[in-house]
Every structure is written in C-alpha cells, then in structure tokens.
Amino acid sequence: MGRPHGPPGRRAGGRRGAARRGAHLRRGCARLPRFGARARAARRLASALQLRGALASVRIACLLPAATEIVCALGLRESLVGRSHGCDFPADVASLPALTRARVDPSLPSSRLDDEVRRVYSTGEPLYLLDEERLAALAPDVVVTQAACEVCAVSYEQVTAVTRRAVPAANVVCLQPSRLGDVLDDVRKVADACGVGARGDALTAALRRRLEASRRVRPAVPGVAVIEWLDPPMLAGHWVPDAVEAAGGRALGPAAGQPSPYATWDEVRALRPDALVVAPCGFDLARTRREAEPLAPTLRALAPRVLLMDGNAFLNRPGPRLVEAVETMASWLDGRSVDGHRACALPHRL
C-alpha cells in the first residue's frame, strides 16, 4: 500500500525451520540397473521425476508481493498456497487465499493516508493483521516475509510469532533488501529455501545481464530525483538510487541503502534535478496520474522532464520487475517514449 517508510525493521535473527524434507525422495524408488548408458539414463530420469515430485510437495506462503513474484519467476507458482492481500502479480495469484489485511484504507488520498498510518503506528498496534487460523489450515513448509519496513507489509516479529504457533515446522525466510544487489541476492535466498538453487542462479544471472544492458555511457550524466510520496513529499531511498545509477542517471537525494526521507518541494528544487521521476509507493500509474494532477505546475517547475511511473508494481517493489523499472528509466533518459502501462511522461496537461 502507498505510505511513508517507518523505522527500519530489525535484522532477522537467523531462525531456520526444523522440518526435514527429503525422506520422501527415497520412498518408492524402483531398483535400477547399476551399469551402462541405459542405466545412467534411467537414473537421470528417476532423479528428475523425484525432484519434480519434491517441488510439487513444497507448500509456500508469501506475505509480500515481491516474494510472490520471485516464487513465480522461479517456476513455483503451483507450490504457492497463500499470499498477502497486496500480492497481485501474476494475475492468477488472486485466486489464492489472502493471509493478511491492512488496518487502514489504502484508497485514502496521500495526505490522509499518511496521517492514518502515523496514527495507527503511534498506538503501537500493527498496521497489518495476519490470519493465524488460515495459515495453520494451509500448513505451508516455507513462509516468506520481510524485515525491511513495518509499514510496507506485515512485520517480521508478527510473522515469526504467529508461525511459531500455527505451523511451528515451517521455515520462515526473511527478506531485508536495502540495495539493488540485495534484491538479486533475495532471489537466491528464496530459491535455496524452496530447493531450486540452480533456478535461482539462472534467474539472478539473467536479471544481471538485463541490468548491464541498460547501462548507458552519456556525455553528461543527468541528475535524477525520485519522488516516492507526494503529500507530504518524500525522496526515494533504499534500492531506488541504485536503480537510477543502473539506468545511467546520477541519483539525487538520499544515499543508496538509506531510508526514504520527507522533504519539502524547496529541498527537492535545491537538488537541481535534470529529470524527475514520480513513483508513489503503492500507487499504480492511473492513481499516480490522479494524485499528480493538482501538483502538475509544481512538478514541471522542478525539472525540465518529469516521468510518472507505476511505483507499486515496478520501482518500489523489490522483485524481478524492478529490472523493468531500470529499463524504462534508461529508455526515457535516452529520450525515447516509454508511455504505456508502466510509465508515462508528464504531458503539458494531465
């Protein structure tokens, strides 16, 4: 959901699930010839069939959208048994049971939503609720959560406490990305936890190749400021400065890996950006356009070029489609049109 970042989550303590998975690989194996090419081929086939059965038996619950996208990109869509309320890609995950819900209405205008998040946060109550009974009924082997931001998704502490009661044997995998490299490392972490390490290596390598292909050598490197929230304004931190650099820009504002700070429009103007990217966290492109409309004169006055982007699906979600955000920004900085479902240049009139 769209909101400002809260205090950074604490780093996970390294608990690992105690359940052992592998005994079933040894069950029902037919005796095979020990020698010869036919025997080797038969054993390879048996091994592949056993692995296929093992993957089908792994039950995965993802409690943040980025994790769901990683799991699906690894080819494990059929292993997903539960998701968070915010998981929306691929589209068919909507048919899965939702395990979380927000305590605030994400459809509120930016300023009211910011106030409501602050109010709930000040009470010490969690911003998200996790359905313990449903989690127990689904009985996942792997639960993927996060500790990067308590305002972005259900907190790590909540997940570990509920999982300990509901499915004590489950392996809780905690993602805590703060840099672009961490996002790629998380792909491997999820792959390893789900028993598909080789797929994780392959997917990470493919994403790295796309990032390298997006890098540009420009005579003058444009300074780029990214707005993560409009009212009140926030400058994007965490992995976003790395994404800007990967697209061939010079990131303005917070250093890579640092939290996203509040800022005034005068402070944004003082950065003297050559280009401005507006990608409110939790907003798709249509909502970004609506929220930006009353601020269009202000935004145009901040930089010669302004790009509106679907921050919810691409730039602010630390999953595989973050690479698409880099590719989109690189093309836009090259002067090419990127108008479409991901982004659009701020027109003369919204």
MOUR-V274555 format. One record per residue. N is the residue number from 0. PSI is psi as a letter, one per 40 degrees, with the letter a starting at -180 (* if undefined). BURIAL is # if it has 16 or more other ideal C-beta (glycine too) atoms within 10 Angstrom, else .. Layout:
BEGIN
N:PSI:BURIAL + N:PSI:BURIAL
END
This chain:
BEGIN
0:i:# + 1:h:# + 2:i:# + 3:i:# + 4:h:# + 5:a:# + 6:i:. + 7:i:. + 8:i:# + 9:i:. + 10:i:. + 11:i:# + 12:e:. + 13:e:. + 14:i:. + 15:i:. + 16:i:# + 17:e:. + 18:h:. + 19:h:. + 20:h:. + 21:d:. + 22:d:. + 23:e:. + 24:d:. + 25:e:. + 26:i:. + 27:f:. + 28:h:. + 29:i:. + 30:h:. + 31:i:. + 32:i:. + 33:d:. + 34:i:. + 35:i:. + 36:d:. + 37:d:. + 38:d:. + 39:d:. + 40:d:. + 41:d:. + 42:d:. + 43:d:. + 44:d:. + 45:d:. + 46:d:. + 47:d:. + 48:d:. + 49:d:# + 50:d:. + 51:d:. + 52:d:. + 53:d:. + 54:d:# + 55:d:. + 56:e:. + 57:h:# + 58:h:# + 59:h:# + 60:h:# + 61:h:# + 62:e:# + 63:i:# + 64:d:# + 65:d:# + 66:d:# + 67:d:# + 68:d:# + 69:d:# + 70:d:# + 71:d:# + 72:d:# + 73:e:# + 74:f:. + 75:f:# + 76:d:. + 77:e:. + 78:e:# + 79:h:# + 80:e:# + 81:i:# + 82:i:# + 83:i:# + 84:d:# + 85:e:# + 86:h:# + 87:e:# + 88:h:# + 89:i:. + 90:d:. + 91:e:. + 92:e:# + 93:d:. + 94:e:. + 95:i:# + 96:h:. + 97:h:. + 98:e:# + 99:i:# + 100:i:. + 101:i:# + 102:e:. + 103:i:# + 104:h:. + 105:e:# + 106:e:. + 107:i:. + 108:i:. + 109:d:# + 110:d:. + 111:d:. + 112:d:# + 113:d:# + 114:d:. + 115:d:# + 116:d:# + 117:d:. + 118:d:. + 119:d:# + 120:d:# + 121:d:. + 122:e:. + 123:e:. + 124:i:. + 125:i:# + 126:e:# + 127:i:# + 128:h:# + 129:h:# + 130:h:# + 131:d:# + 132:d:. + 133:d:. + 134:d:# + 135:d:. + 136:d:. + 137:d:# + 138:f:. + 139:i:# + 140:d:# + 141:h:# + 142:h:# + 143:h:# + 144:a:# + 145:i:# + 146:f:# + 147:d:# + 148:h:# + 149:e:# + 150:e:# + 151:d:# + 152:i:# + 153:i:# + 154:i:# + 155:d:# + 156:d:. + 157:d:# + 158:d:# + 159:d:# + 160:d:. + 161:d:# + 162:d:# + 163:d:. + 164:d:. + 165:d:# + 166:g:# + 167:d:. + 168:e:. + 169:i:# + 170:h:# + 171:h:# + 172:h:# + 173:h:# + 174:h:# + 175:g:# + 176:h:# + 177:e:# + 178:i:# + 179:d:# + 180:d:. + 181:d:# + 182:d:# + 183:d:# + 184:d:. + 185:d:# + 186:d:# + 187:d:# + 188:d:# + 189:d:# + 190:d:# + 191:d:. + 192:d:# + 193:e:# + 194:f:# + 195:f:# + 196:d:. + 197:d:. + 198:d:# + 199:d:# + 200:d:. + 201:d:. + 202:d:# + 203:d:# + 204:d:. + 205:d:. + 206:d:# + 207:d:. + 208:d:. + 209:d:. + 210:d:# + 211:d:. + 212:d:. + 213:e:# + 214:h:. + 215:i:. + 216:h:. + 217:i:. + 218:d:. + 219:h:. + 220:h:. + 221:h:# + 222:h:# + 223:h:# + 224:h:# + 225:h:# + 226:h:# + 227:e:# + 228:i:# + 229:d:# + 230:g:. + 231:i:. + 232:i:# + 233:i:# + 234:h:# + 235:h:# + 236:a:# + 237:b:# + 238:e:# + 239:d:# + 240:d:# + 241:d:# + 242:d:# + 243:d:# + 244:d:# + 245:d:# + 246:e:# + 247:e:# + 248:i:# + 249:h:# + 250:h:# + 251:i:# + 252:a:# + 253:i:# + 254:i:. + 255:h:# + 256:e:# + 257:i:. + 258:i:# + 259:h:# + 260:i:# + 261:i:. + 262:i:# + 263:i:. + 264:d:. + 265:d:. + 266:d:. + 267:d:# + 268:d:. + 269:d:. + 270:e:# + 271:f:. + 272:i:# + 273:d:# + 274:i:# + 275:h:# + 276:h:# + 277:h:# + 278:g:# + 279:h:# + 280:h:# + 281:e:# + 282:h:# + 283:a:# + 284:d:# + 285:d:. + 286:d:# + 287:d:# + 288:d:# + 289:d:. + 290:d:# + 291:d:# + 292:d:. + 293:e:. + 294:e:# + 295:d:# + 296:d:. + 297:d:. + 298:d:# + 299:d:. + 300:e:. + 301:d:# + 302:i:# + 303:d:. + 304:h:# + 305:h:# + 306:h:# + 307:h:# + 308:i:# + 309:g:# + 310:d:# + 311:d:# + 312:d:# + 313:c:# + 314:d:# + 315:e:# + 316:h:# + 317:g:# + 318:a:# + 319:d:# + 320:e:# + 321:d:# + 322:d:# + 323:d:# + 324:d:# + 325:d:# + 326:d:# + 327:d:# + 328:d:# + 329:d:# + 330:d:# + 331:d:# + 332:d:# + 333:e:. + 334:e:. + 335:i:. + 336:h:. + 337:e:# + 338:h:. + 339:a:. + 340:e:. + 341:d:# + 342:i:# + 343:i:# + 344:i:. + 345:h:# + 346:i:. + 347:d:. + 348:h:. + 349:*:.
END
